[in-house]
Amino acid sequence: MRQTVITGTGSYIPTEVKTNQDFTEHNFYTEDNNPINVCPQVVVEKFKKITGIAERRYVAPHLTTSDIATLAAEEAIRDSGIDPETLDMIIVAHNFGNVIEGTIQSDAVPALASRVKHNLKIKSPHCVAYDILFGCPGWVQGMIQADAFFKAGMARKALVIGAETLSRVIDLYDRDSMIFSDGAGASVLEYQEIPDGGSGILASCALSHSVDEAYYINMNKSYMPDGDPRVRYIKMKGRKVYEYAIKLVPEAMKACLDKCGVDISDVKKVFIHQANEKMDEGMIQALYKLYGRRDIPEDIMPMSIHYLGNSSVATVPTLYDIVRKGRDEKHELNQGDIILFASVGAGMNINAVCYKV
């Protein structure tokens, strides 16, 4: 039998560290452009208690999203040992294209996947490169798409990347700006002949809710009273996103597990989008509750949000790369482990993939 197997991973973690203390010099405003009359130090301390974020990473000024996507891709290709000329697909998940330092304008022509292919010096015209816009779940969705192309007989090898430089689209006068960060993660997927019970994608699930939920995460003007209304920044209705995720992401994860007949007790790790510590913990608790269980394993959920922040599409592949390569002291993976990838983000979109290592 053939299954979609991850044969290599890579990530790029930016070098510029931005601590919570750096934000205490900011003046924050509400959505109605009214000043938040609370000491910034108090705002920052409350933020850490809710999100778990102590620091985040920003890219150096000379780098773009396609640059860091390339760096993660190069590592994944080396790790897999494949000849990049044998790739059939390059899928790059992002949200804002390349945003040059000092600007707020998105540049996605040509597509970031085309730029990555160019940077990798892949000559084969049969390697099709395209971008995917699916909010924070973009990398997981790229995995789902690659798996579908494999099963349709249209491809055998794919490079799936999630990369973002959110530091260049945040409103520094908005408290939510402290959540976001930059980063890139990549995986090489191959459709391989494997023995029964071997590694590979076991099932997937994806959902989009775009009625009342469509604009929970959107682009809008700065909260600063005198801000230029023509310049747009990433905005989030935090409470709405939280309520949506807590209710619907666990249901999608369970639906994915049900598709392949895997019980929650057989899942070793859940690699969930690093959005907010409290939200992620809430989603895990809700997932186990769907199975009538309250005994949640302490080591079920690796987390990187405390020191990397929320890098959108890059959070899941980066975290998986860190754990897979033994760079997380608290977590490890072994052959045969069943894991779950899951994410939620703008759209609003949800997805999950059950995978056997």
Beta strands, then each sheet from edge to edge (+ up, - down):
strand 1: 2-12
strand 2: 16-19
strand 3: 55-58
strand 4: 89-93
strand 5: 98-99
strand 6: 106-107
strand 7: 128-132
strand 8: 157-165
strand 9: 182-193
strand 10: 200-208
strand 11: 217-220
strand 12: 233-236
strand 13: 267-272
strand 14: 338-345
strand 15: 349-356
sheet 1: 1+ 9- 8+ 4+ 7+
sheet 2: 2+ 3-
sheet 3: 5+ 6-
sheet 4: 10+ 15- 14+ 13+
sheet 5: 11+ 12-
end
